[in-house]
Amino acid sequence: MSTTTTSPITEIAIIPYASSTSPSDPILDASRHTVSSQPGFLSLYHGGRLESPTTLQNWAITWTTLAAHRAFEASPAYQPFLERLGPLLDGPAHIVHYAFQDAAGAERAYGAPATEFATLYVGAGDKEAREALQKRVEHLFDVFRE
């Protein structure tokens, strides 16, 4: 995975819905429309977590650059966007950004019937463990490409 901020990046937002929130709520549609109308927006995929489909949603939003997402956060549209979503949530969203080496492959994964997200951490000073993990992840990708 690349760490560049000048290539497309994917924002993964894990959004905890209140139990009373319907995934088809018109406010959610309006919120996704707000996101999709921002400069630098490329795509948005969303869906419920299979383990808790009505209470947790994942949004995968691809932006032209990290700066494009930051510009949305600084725009006049952002605060009303948050205020509109607030009553539907059961806590804060958890947001992370990724710059995938294979952006087209990531886009295909988002459009699949099910996509699994896994976040793995290796200590900054453990070069050997990082290289071993990288090798295993590359092997896993090779298996999926077959």
DSSP file (Angstrom, degrees, kcal/mol; ACC not computed):
  #  RESIDUE AA STRUCTURE BP1 BP2  ACC     N-H-->O    O-->H-N    N-H-->O    O-->H-N    TCO  KAPPA ALPHA  PHI   PSI    X-CA   Y-CA   Z-CA
    1    1 A M              0   0    0      0, 0.0    99,-0.2     0, 0.0     2,-0.1   0.000 360.0 360.0 360.0 133.5    0.0    0.0    0.0
    2    2 A S  B     -A   99   0A   0     97,-1.6    97,-0.8     1,-0.1    99,-0.0  -0.458 360.0-153.7 -84.1 157.4    1.4    3.4   -0.9
    3    3 A T        +     0   0    0     -2,-0.1    -1,-0.1    95,-0.1    97,-0.1   0.225  48.4 131.7-114.9  13.3    1.4    6.4    1.4
    4    4 A T        -     0   0    0     95,-0.2     3,-0.2     1,-0.1    62,-0.1  -0.313  44.9-157.9 -66.6 148.2    1.3    9.1   -1.2
    5    5 A T  S    S+     0   0    0      1,-0.1    61,-0.8    60,-0.1    62,-0.6   0.302  84.2  68.7-106.8   8.0   -1.1   11.9   -0.9
    6    6 A T  S    S+     0   0    0     59,-0.2    -1,-0.1    60,-0.1     3,-0.1   0.394  91.2  66.1-106.5   2.5   -1.1   12.9   -4.6
    7    7 A S  S    S-     0   0    0     -3,-0.2    59,-0.3     1,-0.1    56,-0.1  -0.686 104.7 -64.3-113.4 171.4   -2.8    9.8   -5.9
    8    8 A P        -     0   0    0      0, 0.0     2,-0.3     0, 0.0    56,-0.2  -0.254  55.3-164.5 -55.2 140.5   -6.4    8.6   -5.4
    9    9 A I  E     -B   63   0B   0     54,-2.0    54,-2.8    90,-0.1     2,-0.5  -0.929  12.3-137.3-125.8 152.6   -7.1    7.7   -1.8
   10   10 A T  E     -BC  62  98B   0     88,-3.7    88,-2.5    -2,-0.3     2,-0.6  -0.947   9.4-154.1-113.2 127.6   -9.9    5.7   -0.2
   11   11 A E  E     -BC  61  97B   0     50,-3.6    50,-2.8    -2,-0.5     2,-0.6  -0.884   6.8-159.5 -97.0 122.8  -11.6    6.8    2.9
   12   12 A I  E     -BC  60  96B   0     84,-3.0    84,-1.9    -2,-0.6     2,-0.6  -0.926   9.0-171.2-103.7 117.3  -13.1    4.0    4.9
   13   13 A A  E     -BC  59  95B   0     46,-2.9    46,-2.6    -2,-0.6     2,-0.7  -0.943  10.2-160.8-111.7 118.2  -15.8    5.3    7.3
   14   14 A I  E     -BC  58  94B   0     80,-2.9    80,-2.3    -2,-0.6    44,-0.2  -0.887  17.4-167.5 -98.4 112.6  -17.2    2.9    9.8
   15   15 A I  E     -B   57   0B   0     42,-3.3    42,-2.7    -2,-0.7     2,-0.9  -0.895  14.4-147.9-114.2 114.1  -20.5    4.4   10.8
   16   16 A P  E     -B   56   0B   0      0, 0.0    74,-3.4     0, 0.0    75,-0.3  -0.697  19.5-154.1 -83.8 106.9  -22.4    3.1   13.9
   17   17 A Y  B     -E   89   0C   0     38,-1.5    72,-0.3    -2,-0.9     2,-0.1  -0.494  20.4-110.1 -76.4 146.2  -26.1    3.6   13.2
   18   18 A A    >   -     0   0    0     70,-3.0     3,-2.1    -2,-0.2    72,-0.1  -0.426  34.3-110.4 -65.6 152.2  -28.6    4.0   16.0
   19   19 A S  T 3  S+     0   0    0      1,-0.3    -1,-0.1    -2,-0.1    -2,-0.1   0.749 118.8  56.7 -61.4 -22.5  -30.8    1.0   16.3
   20   20 A S  T 3  S+     0   0    0      2,-0.1     2,-0.4    35,-0.1    -1,-0.3   0.515  85.1 104.8 -85.5  -4.7  -33.8    3.1   15.1
   21   21 A T    <   -     0   0    0     -3,-2.1    -4,-0.1    67,-0.2    67,-0.0  -0.627  61.4-147.3 -83.1 129.5  -32.0    4.1   11.9
   22   22 A S    >   -     0   0    0     -2,-0.4     3,-2.4     1,-0.1     6,-0.2  -0.808  15.8-133.6 -90.9 133.3  -33.1    2.5    8.7
   23   23 A P  T 3  S+     0   0    0      0, 0.0    -1,-0.1     0, 0.0    -2,-0.0   0.697 109.3  55.1 -58.2 -16.5  -30.3    1.9    6.1
   24   24 A S  T 3  S+     0   0    0      4,-0.1     5,-0.1     5,-0.0    -3,-0.0   0.210  76.5 141.2-100.4  15.4  -32.7    3.3    3.5
   25   25 A D    X>  -     0   0    0     -3,-2.4     4,-1.4     1,-0.2     3,-1.0  -0.333  57.5-131.3 -57.1 133.0  -33.3    6.6    5.5
   26   26 A P  H 3> S+     0   0    0      0, 0.0     4,-2.5     0, 0.0     5,-0.2   0.774 105.8  64.0 -60.2 -25.7  -33.6    9.5    3.1
   27   27 A I  H 3> S+     0   0    0      2,-0.2     4,-2.3     1,-0.2     5,-0.1   0.882 101.1  50.9 -65.6 -36.0  -31.1   11.5    5.2
   28   28 A L  H <> S+     0   0    0     -3,-1.0     4,-2.6     2,-0.2    -1,-0.2   0.913 109.4  49.7 -66.9 -41.4  -28.5    8.9    4.4
   29   29 A D  H  X S+     0   0    0     -4,-1.4     4,-2.1     1,-0.2    -2,-0.2   0.921 112.3  48.1 -61.0 -43.3  -29.3    9.2    0.7
   30   30 A A  H  X S+     0   0    0     -4,-2.5     4,-2.2     2,-0.2    -2,-0.2   0.881 111.0  51.4 -64.9 -37.7  -29.0   13.0    1.0
   31   31 A S  H  X S+     0   0    0     -4,-2.3     4,-2.1     2,-0.2    -2,-0.2   0.912 109.7  48.3 -66.3 -42.6  -25.7   12.6    2.9
   32   32 A R  H  X S+     0   0    0     -4,-2.6     4,-2.7     1,-0.2    -1,-0.2   0.874 110.2  53.2 -65.1 -35.7  -24.2   10.4    0.2
   33   33 A H  H  X S+     0   0    0     -4,-2.1     4,-1.2     2,-0.2    -2,-0.2   0.906 106.1  53.2 -63.9 -41.0  -25.4   12.9   -2.4
   34   34 A T  H >< S+     0   0    0     -4,-2.2     3,-0.5     1,-0.2    -2,-0.2   0.941 112.1  45.0 -58.2 -47.3  -23.5   15.7   -0.5
   35   35 A V  H >< S+     0   0    0     -4,-2.1     3,-1.7     1,-0.2    -2,-0.2   0.939 111.5  52.0 -61.6 -47.6  -20.4   13.6   -0.5
   36   36 A S  H 3< S+     0   0    0     -4,-2.7    -1,-0.2     1,-0.3    -2,-0.2   0.660 104.3  57.5 -69.0 -14.9  -20.7   12.7   -4.2
   37   37 A S  T << S+     0   0    0     -4,-1.2    -1,-0.3    -3,-0.5    -2,-0.2   0.361  84.0 108.5 -95.8   6.8  -21.1   16.3   -5.3
   38   38 A Q  S X  S-     0   0    0     -3,-1.7     3,-1.8    -4,-0.2     2,-0.1  -0.566  80.7-100.6 -83.8 145.8  -17.8   17.4   -3.8
   39   39 A P  T 3  S+     0   0    0      0, 0.0    33,-0.1     0, 0.0     3,-0.1  -0.407 110.5  26.2 -59.2 136.7  -14.8   18.4   -6.0
   40   40 A G  T 3  S+     0   0    0      1,-0.3    24,-2.8    23,-0.1     2,-0.2   0.374  86.0 138.9  89.7  -4.5  -12.4   15.5   -6.0
   41   41 A F  E <   +D   63   0B   0     -3,-1.8    -1,-0.3    22,-0.2    22,-0.2  -0.544  19.5 167.7 -72.1 136.3  -15.0   12.9   -5.4
   42   42 A L  E     -     0   0B   0     20,-3.0     2,-0.3     1,-0.4    21,-0.2   0.724  57.3 -18.7-114.6 -46.4  -14.5    9.7   -7.5
   43   43 A S  E     -D   62   0B   0     19,-1.5    19,-2.6     2,-0.0    -1,-0.4  -0.993  44.5-155.5-160.5 159.8  -16.8    7.0   -6.0
   44   44 A L  E     +D   61   0B   0     -2,-0.3     2,-0.4    17,-0.2    17,-0.2  -0.966  10.8 179.0-143.9 125.8  -18.7    5.9   -3.0
   45   45 A Y  E     +D   60   0B   0     15,-2.2    15,-3.1    -2,-0.4     2,-0.3  -0.955  10.8 177.5-120.1 144.0  -19.7    2.3   -2.0
   46   46 A H  E     +D   59   0B   0     -2,-0.4     2,-0.3    13,-0.2    13,-0.2  -0.988   8.1 147.3-146.2 154.7  -21.7    1.5    1.1
   47   47 A G  E     -D   58   0B   0     11,-1.6    11,-2.6    -2,-0.3     2,-0.2  -0.956  42.8 -88.1-177.1 162.4  -23.2   -1.4    2.8
   48   48 A G  E     -D   57   0B   0     -2,-0.3     2,-0.4     9,-0.2     9,-0.2  -0.477  43.6-106.7 -80.1 150.3  -24.0   -3.0    6.1
   49   49 A R  E >   -D   52   0B   0      7,-2.2     3,-1.4     3,-0.6     6,-0.2  -0.643  27.1-133.8 -72.9 129.5  -21.6   -5.2    8.0
   50   50 A L  T 3  S+     0   0    0     -2,-0.4    -1,-0.1     1,-0.3     4,-0.1   0.834 105.3  55.4 -57.1 -34.1  -22.9   -8.8    7.6
   51   51 A E  T 3  S+     0   0    0      1,-0.3    -1,-0.3     2,-0.1    -2,-0.0   0.744 132.4   8.7 -72.4 -22.3  -22.4   -9.4   11.3
   52   52 A S  E X> S+ D   0  49B   0     -3,-1.4     4,-1.5     4,-0.2     3,-1.1  -0.409  74.6 170.8-153.7  68.9  -24.7   -6.4   12.2
   53   53 A P  E 34 S+     0   0B   0      0, 0.0    -3,-0.1     0, 0.0    -2,-0.1   0.717  76.8  43.1 -63.1 -26.1  -26.3   -5.1    9.0
   54   54 A T  E 34 S+     0   0B   0      1,-0.1   -33,-0.1    -6,-0.1     3,-0.1   0.582 118.8  40.7 -97.5  -8.3  -28.7   -2.6   10.5
   55   55 A T  E <4 S+     0   0B   0     -3,-1.1   -38,-1.5     1,-0.2     2,-0.4   0.542 112.1  45.2-117.1  -7.1  -26.4   -1.1   13.1
   56   56 A L  E  <  -B   16   0B   0     -4,-1.5    -7,-2.2   -40,-0.2     2,-0.4  -0.969  59.7-175.3-143.0 124.5  -23.1   -0.6   11.3
   57   57 A Q  E     -BD  15  48B   0    -42,-2.7   -42,-3.3    -2,-0.4     2,-0.5  -0.897  12.3-151.4-116.9 146.4  -22.4    0.7    7.9
   58   58 A N  E     -BD  14  47B   0    -11,-2.6   -11,-1.6    -2,-0.4     2,-0.5  -0.975   9.0-166.2-113.4 129.9  -19.1    1.0    6.0
   59   59 A W  E     -BD  13  46B   0    -46,-2.6   -46,-2.9    -2,-0.5     2,-0.6  -0.971   3.5-164.0-111.8 130.0  -18.7    3.7    3.4
   60   60 A A  E     -BD  12  45B   0    -15,-3.1   -15,-2.2    -2,-0.5     2,-0.5  -0.949  14.9-178.7-112.7 108.3  -15.7    3.4    1.0
   61   61 A I  E     -BD  11  44B   0    -50,-2.8   -50,-3.6    -2,-0.6     2,-0.5  -0.933  13.1-154.8-114.0 123.7  -15.2    6.8   -0.6
   62   62 A T  E     -BD  10  43B   0    -19,-2.6   -20,-3.0    -2,-0.5   -19,-1.5  -0.867  13.2-173.8-102.6 129.3  -12.5    7.4   -3.2
   63   63 A W  E     -BD   9  41B   0    -54,-2.8   -54,-2.0    -2,-0.5   -22,-0.2  -0.815  36.2-118.9-115.8 155.0  -11.1   10.9   -3.6
   64   64 A T  S    S-     0   0    0    -24,-2.8     2,-0.3    -2,-0.3   -23,-0.1   0.883  96.3 -10.3 -60.5 -37.6   -8.7   12.2   -6.2
   65   65 A T     >  -     0   0    0    -25,-0.2     4,-1.3   -57,-0.2     3,-0.4  -0.959  69.6-106.3-152.1 165.1   -6.3   13.1   -3.4
   66   66 A L  H  > S+     0   0    0    -61,-0.8     4,-2.6    -2,-0.3     5,-0.2   0.863 119.9  61.8 -62.3 -35.2   -6.3   13.3    0.4
   67   67 A A  H  > S+     0   0    0    -62,-0.6     4,-2.3     1,-0.2    -1,-0.2   0.851  98.1  56.9 -60.1 -34.4   -6.3   17.1   -0.1
   68   68 A A  H  > S+     0   0    0     -3,-0.4     4,-1.7     2,-0.2    -1,-0.2   0.916 109.0  45.2 -64.3 -42.1   -9.7   16.8   -1.8
   69   69 A H  H  X S+     0   0    0     -4,-1.3     4,-2.2     1,-0.2    -2,-0.2   0.926 112.5  50.7 -66.4 -42.6  -11.2   15.1    1.2
   70   70 A R  H  X S+     0   0    0     -4,-2.6     4,-1.5     1,-0.2    -2,-0.2   0.862 106.7  55.6 -62.7 -34.6   -9.6   17.6    3.5
   71   71 A A  H  X S+     0   0    0     -4,-2.3     4,-0.6     2,-0.2    -1,-0.2   0.896 106.3  50.7 -64.8 -39.2  -11.1   20.4    1.4
   72   72 A F  H >< S+     0   0    0     -4,-1.7     3,-1.3     1,-0.2     6,-0.4   0.934 108.1  52.4 -61.2 -45.3  -14.6   18.9    1.9
   73   73 A E  H 3< S+     0   0    0     -4,-2.2    -1,-0.2     1,-0.3    -2,-0.2   0.811 113.5  44.4 -60.5 -29.5  -14.0   18.8    5.6
   74   74 A A  H 3< S+     0   0    0     -4,-1.5    -1,-0.3    -5,-0.2    -2,-0.2   0.488  96.7 101.9 -91.4  -4.1  -13.1   22.5    5.5
   75   75 A S  S XX S-     0   0    0     -3,-1.3     3,-1.2    -4,-0.6     4,-0.6  -0.328  84.8-113.3 -81.5 161.9  -16.0   23.4    3.2
   76   76 A P  T 34 S+     0   0    0      0, 0.0    -1,-0.1     0, 0.0     3,-0.1   0.695 114.6  62.1 -63.9 -18.2  -19.3   25.1    4.2
   77   77 A A  T 3> S+     0   0    0      1,-0.2     4,-1.6     2,-0.1     5,-0.1   0.699  88.9  71.7 -79.5 -18.8  -21.1   21.9    3.3
   78   78 A Y  H <> S+     0   0    0     -3,-1.2     4,-2.3    -6,-0.4     5,-0.2   0.925  92.5  48.8 -71.7 -46.5  -19.3   19.8    5.9
   79   79 A Q  H  X S+     0   0    0     -4,-0.6     4,-2.6     1,-0.2     5,-0.2   0.931 113.5  46.7 -62.7 -46.2  -20.8   21.0    9.2
   80   80 A P  H  > S+     0   0    0      0, 0.0     4,-2.4     0, 0.0    -1,-0.2   0.874 109.8  56.5 -61.2 -34.3  -24.4   20.7    7.9
   81   81 A F  H  X S+     0   0    0     -4,-1.6     4,-1.7     2,-0.2    -2,-0.2   0.937 111.0  42.8 -58.6 -48.5  -23.5   17.2    6.6
   82   82 A L  H  X S+     0   0    0     -4,-2.3     4,-2.3     1,-0.2    -1,-0.2   0.903 113.7  51.2 -65.3 -42.0  -22.4   16.2   10.1
   83   83 A E  H  < S+     0   0    0     -4,-2.6    -1,-0.2     1,-0.2    -2,-0.2   0.862 109.2  51.0 -65.0 -35.7  -25.4   17.8   11.8
   84   84 A R  H  < S+     0   0    0     -4,-2.4    -1,-0.2    -5,-0.2     4,-0.2   0.890 115.5  41.8 -68.1 -39.6  -27.8   16.0    9.4
   85   85 A L  H >X S+     0   0    0     -4,-1.7     3,-2.1    -5,-0.2     4,-0.5   0.811  94.7  84.8 -75.9 -30.6  -26.2   12.6   10.1
   86   86 A G  G >< S+     0   0    0     -4,-2.3     3,-1.7     1,-0.3     5,-0.2   0.813  85.2  51.1 -44.6 -52.2  -25.8   13.1   13.9
   87   87 A P  G 34 S+     0   0    0      0, 0.0    -1,-0.3     0, 0.0    -2,-0.1   0.701 107.7  55.8 -64.7 -16.8  -29.3   12.0   15.0
   88   88 A L  G <4 S+     0   0    0     -3,-2.1   -70,-3.0    -4,-0.2     2,-0.2   0.557  95.7  86.1 -88.7  -8.2  -29.0    8.8   13.0
   89   89 A L  B <<  -E   17   0C   0     -3,-1.7   -72,-0.3    -4,-0.5   -70,-0.1  -0.591  59.7-155.6-102.0 156.3  -25.7    7.7   14.7
   90   90 A D  S    S-     0   0    0    -74,-3.4   -73,-0.1     1,-0.2    -1,-0.1  -0.080  80.9 -24.5-112.7  29.9  -25.0    5.8   17.9
   91   91 A G  S    S-     0   0    0    -75,-0.3    -1,-0.2    -5,-0.2     2,-0.1  -0.839  94.7 -43.8 147.2 177.2  -21.5    7.3   18.3
   92   92 A P        -     0   0    0      0, 0.0     2,-0.2     0, 0.0    -2,-0.1  -0.371  57.1-111.3 -74.0 151.5  -18.7    8.8   16.2
   93   93 A A        -     0   0    0    -78,-0.1     2,-0.6    -2,-0.1   -78,-0.2  -0.486  23.0-133.4 -73.7 151.0  -17.7    7.4   12.8
   94   94 A H  E     -C   14   0B   0    -80,-2.3   -80,-2.9    -2,-0.2     2,-0.4  -0.952  28.2-170.2-107.2 121.2  -14.2    5.8   12.6
   95   95 A I  E     +C   13   0B   0     -2,-0.6     2,-0.3   -82,-0.2   -82,-0.2  -0.941  12.8 169.1-121.8 133.1  -12.4    7.1    9.5
   96   96 A V  E     -C   12   0B   0    -84,-1.9   -84,-3.0    -2,-0.4     2,-0.4  -0.953  21.1-140.1-134.0 156.1   -9.1    5.9    8.0
   97   97 A H  E     -C   11   0B   0     -2,-0.3     2,-0.4   -86,-0.2   -86,-0.2  -0.936  16.3-175.1-120.4 141.0   -7.5    6.7    4.6
   98   98 A Y  E     -C   10   0B   0    -88,-2.5   -88,-3.7    -2,-0.4     2,-0.6  -0.986  19.7-155.7-133.7 144.1   -5.7    4.3    2.3
   99   99 A A  B     -A    2   0A   0    -97,-0.8   -97,-1.6    -2,-0.4     2,-0.2  -0.906  27.9-154.2-114.8  98.5   -3.7    4.8   -0.9
  100  100 A F        -     0   0    0     -2,-0.6     3,-0.5   -99,-0.2     4,-0.1  -0.490  17.1-143.3 -78.1 139.5   -4.0    1.4   -2.6
  101  101 A Q  S    S+     0   0    0      1,-0.3     2,-0.7    -2,-0.2     3,-0.2   0.859 104.0  43.2 -65.2 -34.9   -1.3    0.3   -5.0
  102  102 A D  S  > S+     0   0    0      1,-0.2     4,-2.1     2,-0.1    -1,-0.3  -0.697  70.1 166.8-111.9  76.2   -4.0   -1.5   -7.1
  103  103 A A  H  > S+     0   0    0     -2,-0.7     4,-2.3    -3,-0.5    -1,-0.2   0.868  77.0  53.5 -61.2 -37.8   -6.8    1.2   -7.0
  104  104 A A  H  > S+     0   0    0      1,-0.2     4,-2.0     2,-0.2    -1,-0.2   0.897 108.3  50.3 -65.8 -38.4   -8.7   -0.6   -9.8
  105  105 A G  H  > S+     0   0    0      2,-0.2     4,-2.1     1,-0.2    -2,-0.2   0.887 109.1  51.7 -65.2 -38.6   -8.7   -3.8   -7.8
  106  106 A A  H  X S+     0   0    0     -4,-2.1     4,-2.2     2,-0.2    -2,-0.2   0.916 108.1  51.7 -63.6 -42.3   -9.9   -2.0   -4.7
  107  107 A E  H  X S+     0   0    0     -4,-2.3     4,-1.4     1,-0.2    -2,-0.2   0.901 109.0  50.5 -61.1 -41.0  -12.8   -0.6   -6.7
  108  108 A R  H  < S+     0   0    0     -4,-2.0     4,-0.4     1,-0.2    -1,-0.2   0.902 109.0  52.4 -62.9 -40.0  -13.7   -4.1   -7.9
  109  109 A A  H >< S+     0   0    0     -4,-2.1     3,-1.3     1,-0.2    -2,-0.2   0.906 105.8  53.3 -63.8 -41.3  -13.7   -5.3   -4.3
  110  110 A Y  H 3< S+     0   0    0     -4,-2.2    -1,-0.2     1,-0.3    -2,-0.2   0.850 108.7  50.6 -62.5 -33.2  -16.0   -2.6   -3.2
  111  111 A G  T 3< S+     0   0    0     -4,-1.4    -1,-0.3    -5,-0.2    -2,-0.2   0.487  90.2 104.7 -84.2  -2.8  -18.5   -3.5   -5.9
  112  112 A A  S <  S-     0   0    0     -3,-1.3     3,-0.1    -4,-0.4    -3,-0.0  -0.300  89.0-106.0 -73.9 161.7  -18.5   -7.2   -4.9
  113  113 A P  S    S+     0   0    0      0, 0.0     2,-0.3     0, 0.0    -1,-0.1   0.826 106.8  13.1 -58.2 -30.9  -21.4   -8.8   -3.1
  114  114 A A        -     0   0    0     -5,-0.1     2,-0.4     2,-0.0    -3,-0.1  -0.991  67.1-170.4-146.4 140.0  -19.2   -8.9    0.1
  115  115 A T        -     0   0    0     -2,-0.3     2,-0.5    -3,-0.1    -5,-0.0  -0.999  12.6-147.9-130.9 131.0  -15.9   -7.1    0.9
  116  116 A E        -     0   0    0     -2,-0.4     2,-0.5     2,-0.0    -2,-0.0  -0.851   6.7-156.6-101.9 134.5  -13.7   -7.9    3.9
  117  117 A F        +     0   0    0     -2,-0.5     2,-0.4     2,-0.0    -2,-0.0  -0.922  14.2 176.9-106.6 132.1  -11.7   -5.1    5.5
  118  118 A A        -     0   0    0     -2,-0.5     2,-0.5     2,-0.0    -2,-0.0  -0.998  12.6-162.0-134.8 132.1   -8.6   -6.1    7.6
  119  119 A T        -     0   0    0     -2,-0.4     2,-0.4     2,-0.0    -2,-0.0  -0.968  11.4-171.3-115.3 124.6   -6.2   -3.7    9.3
  120  120 A L        -     0   0    0     -2,-0.5     2,-0.4     2,-0.0    -2,-0.0  -0.934   4.5-159.3-119.7 138.1   -2.9   -5.1   10.3
  121  121 A Y        -     0   0    0     -2,-0.4     2,-0.4     0, 0.0    -2,-0.0  -0.948   8.9-178.3-121.1 137.4   -0.2   -3.4   12.4
  122  122 A V        -     0   0    0     -2,-0.4    -2,-0.0     8,-0.0     5,-0.0  -0.995  40.7 -97.8-129.5 138.1    3.5   -4.1   12.7
  123  123 A G    >   -     0   0    0     -2,-0.4     3,-1.7     1,-0.1     7,-0.2  -0.215  31.1-121.7 -54.9 142.0    5.8   -2.2   15.0
  124  124 A A  T 3  S+     0   0    0      1,-0.3    -1,-0.1     6,-0.0     6,-0.0   0.807 110.7  47.2 -57.9 -33.0    7.7    0.6   13.2
  125  125 A G  T 3  S+     0   0    0      1,-0.2     2,-1.1     2,-0.0    -1,-0.3   0.420  88.0  91.1 -90.9   2.5   11.1   -0.9   14.2
  126  126 A D    <>  +     0   0    0     -3,-1.7     4,-2.2     1,-0.2     5,-0.2  -0.603  42.7 161.3-102.2  74.1   10.3   -4.5   13.2
  127  127 A K  H  > S+     0   0    0     -2,-1.1     4,-2.5     1,-0.2    -1,-0.2   0.871  73.3  54.2 -61.3 -40.1   11.5   -4.6    9.6
  128  128 A E  H  > S+     0   0    0     -3,-0.2     4,-2.2     1,-0.2    -1,-0.2   0.919 110.3  45.6 -63.4 -44.1   11.7   -8.4    9.5
  129  129 A A  H  > S+     0   0    0      2,-0.2     4,-2.6     1,-0.2    -1,-0.2   0.892 112.3  52.0 -66.1 -38.9    8.1   -8.8   10.7
  130  130 A R  H  X S+     0   0    0     -4,-2.2     4,-2.6     2,-0.2    -2,-0.2   0.914 110.6  47.6 -63.8 -42.6    6.9   -6.1    8.2
  131  131 A E  H  X S+     0   0    0     -4,-2.5     4,-2.1     2,-0.2    -1,-0.2   0.892 112.4  49.4 -66.1 -39.1    8.7   -7.9    5.3
  132  132 A A  H  X S+     0   0    0     -4,-2.2     4,-2.1     2,-0.2    -2,-0.2   0.918 112.7  47.1 -65.3 -43.3    7.2  -11.3    6.3
  133  133 A L  H  X S+     0   0    0     -4,-2.6     4,-2.8     2,-0.2     5,-0.2   0.925 110.5  52.5 -63.3 -44.5    3.7   -9.8    6.6
  134  134 A Q  H  X S+     0   0    0     -4,-2.6     4,-2.6     1,-0.2    -1,-0.2   0.904 109.1  50.5 -57.4 -42.6    4.1   -8.1    3.2
  135  135 A K  H  X S+     0   0    0     -4,-2.1     4,-2.0     1,-0.2    -1,-0.2   0.910 112.1  46.7 -63.4 -42.8    5.2  -11.4    1.6
  136  136 A R  H  X S+     0   0    0     -4,-2.1     4,-2.4     2,-0.2    -2,-0.2   0.891 112.3  49.7 -67.4 -39.6    2.1  -13.2    3.1
  137  137 A V  H  X S+     0   0    0     -4,-2.8     4,-2.5     2,-0.2    -2,-0.2   0.916 109.9  51.1 -66.0 -42.4   -0.3  -10.4    2.0
  138  138 A E  H  X S+     0   0    0     -4,-2.6     4,-2.2    -5,-0.2    -1,-0.2   0.899 109.8  50.6 -61.3 -39.7    1.2  -10.5   -1.5
  139  139 A H  H  X S+     0   0    0     -4,-2.0     4,-2.2     2,-0.2    -2,-0.2   0.922 108.5  52.0 -62.5 -43.5    0.6  -14.3   -1.6
  140  140 A L  H  X S+     0   0    0     -4,-2.4     4,-2.0     1,-0.2    -2,-0.2   0.918 109.2  50.0 -58.9 -43.8   -3.0  -13.8   -0.5
  141  141 A F  H  X S+     0   0    0     -4,-2.5     4,-1.9     1,-0.2    -1,-0.2   0.901 108.0  53.6 -62.1 -39.8   -3.5  -11.3   -3.3
  142  142 A D  H  X S+     0   0    0     -4,-2.2     4,-1.1     1,-0.2    -1,-0.2   0.903 106.9  52.2 -60.3 -41.1   -2.0  -13.8   -5.8
  143  143 A V  H >< S+     0   0    0     -4,-2.2     3,-0.5     1,-0.2    -1,-0.2   0.916 110.7  47.5 -60.9 -44.2   -4.5  -16.4   -4.6
  144  144 A F  H 3< S+     0   0    0     -4,-2.0    -1,-0.2     1,-0.2    -2,-0.2   0.811 107.9  55.6 -69.3 -29.1   -7.4  -14.0   -5.1
  145  145 A R  H 3<        0   0    0     -4,-1.9    -1,-0.2     1,-0.2    -2,-0.2   0.746 360.0 360.0 -74.1 -22.2   -6.2  -13.1   -8.6
  146  146 A E    <<        0   0    0     -4,-1.1    -1,-0.2    -3,-0.5    -2,-0.1   0.485 360.0 360.0 -69.8 360.0   -6.2  -16.7   -9.7
